[in-house]
Amino acid sequence: MRIVPAVDIRGGLCVNLVQGDYGQETVFSADPVSQAEAWRSGGGELIHIVDLDGAKSGRLCVESHLRAMNAKGIPFELGGGVRTMDTINAVLDAGADRVILGTAAYRSPELLREAARAHPGKIVVGIDAKAGKVALEGWLDVTSADAVEFARAVEQAGAARIIYTDILSDGMMKGPNLDATQAVARAVQIPVTASGGMSSLDDVRRVKALESDGVDEVIIGRALYLGVFTLQEAIAVAQELS
């Protein structure tokens, strides 16, 4: 299983939110690029970048950061505010390994299909859910759509992977929602990345136990920033024999 450290960017700073609440923000670094470089140096094979300003505005706000990361040889994926083919192309041109569609995948399924055809293997759908329902617009709009059914739909549309985030767990340091993550993974054939609530190395082990269901990555943010465990420790646990 792969450990994917997170760098969430807002106002040019590396931050973390609690349950996606922009009013509950902690700044962890003034230089997101240096933070991404540190995760890479620590063994991160891929860095999860979130454009929080983009998630609210619907436009790419961190292109200069992405280009700086690419120049340093940092592999990354980007989500937040990706809602047009122009933005998808710009993110990939800036060096992204993968582009994450969230709101756009829900509101514009044809965009997802077009992007998946144009960039096979590079288009990921982020399913952010609150109590099992899909949330959009930087988690500000909770729909009535069932997350599992939506997972099946995006797989049919050509998504290469799903990143499943349980909003009520995110930033809470109380453990991930394993049941919901497992339900999504079992509903599709494409791989699933778990996200939200990672608070201990035992949580890493519990997510690793879902590998047979198709969960092969886990995104970790706040726990690493708070020093609850190190990236190297998490990677070691992820590589333990089952």
C-alpha positions, 0 to 999 in steps of 0.5 A: 500500500502506498502512503500519499502525504498531503499538501493543502494550499490556501492563500499560498500557504500549506494548511489543514482544515477540520471537516473541510471548514474554511473557518477551522484552518491551521497553517503548517508551512509558509512554503507549500513547495518546500513542504512537498519537497520534504515529503518527497525526500522522506519517501513519498512517492506521490504528493497529494496537492489540494487547491483549496482556493480553487475548490471554492472559486472553480479555477486553478489558483496554484499553477506556479506552485505546481510548476515549481514542484515539477521543476524539483522532480516532485511527483504529484496529483492535484485536486480542487477547482478542476472543472474544465478541459482547459484546467485539466490540460493546464494541470497536466502541462504543469507536470501532474501525474494525475488530475482529480475531478470532484464537483465537475465529475458530478455536475458534468459527467461528459467532461469526465468521459472526455477527459478520461478519453483524452488522458487515459489513466490520469483522471481520478475522481474524488468522492467526498461524502458526508454521512454517505452523501456526495458533497460538492463545491469544497464540501459546502454543498451536500447532495442527496446522491449516494456515494456508492452509486456515484462510484459506480457511475464514475467508473463507467465514465472512465475514471482511473481511480477513486479517492474516497474522503469521509468529511466527518472524519477529515481532520478530526484525528479519530480514525478513518471511516473504514466501512464507507471506504470498503463499501465504495471499494467493493462496488468498483473494479478500479483502485481506491485511495482512502482519505480522511481521519488517519490518526495512528499507525494502527489506522494505517494497518486497518486501511492496509487490511482493505487492500484485498478490497481494492484500497491500495493508497491512503492519503495522510495529512494532519497526523504527519504535520502534528508529528503523531507519527513520521512518514517513514513510520507510516511507509514501513507499516504500509509495507508490512507483510499481511 
